[in-house]
Amino acid sequence: MAKETQGTTKTLYENNKPQVHKMGEFSVSLDAYILVELKDFHTDFNIPFKDQTDGGVILAKYTVKNDSDKDAYYMSSLDITVTYDGLETYHTNYRDLIPLEDQLKTKLAPDNSYLVHAGESITSNSL
């Protein structure tokens, strides 16, 4: 991320304890997440930071698993709400800071009809 944005990064918080949510034939796991401080980045990336060149980024690793013995379809929408010091902020995926091929919205997309084969796990990164 530092190379992509031409900025500097510092890890502020990291959690590697998986959190699993089961729903129907799927289980969705937040495998790990990290809060990264990003400073002095190129102005090409300042729009999601309200025209600032310093900010914070939450990187998350997710796994979607089809626990059934049949193929199933899963349309992903992974958004994060963060509450800090009484303030709640909503975050959604910003596609330009991590490679598209690593993102869940690329791995489960209209191109593959959101298909997850029986017993298959799909792991990806999100921002």
Buried (B, 14 or more C-beta within 10 A) or exposed (E): BBEBBEBEBEEEEEEEEEEEEEEEBBBBBBBBBBBBBBBEBEEEBBEBBEEEBEBBBBBBBBBBBBBEEEBBEBEBEBEBEEEEEEEEEEBEBBEBBBEEEEBBBBBBBEEEEBBBEEEEEBBBBBB
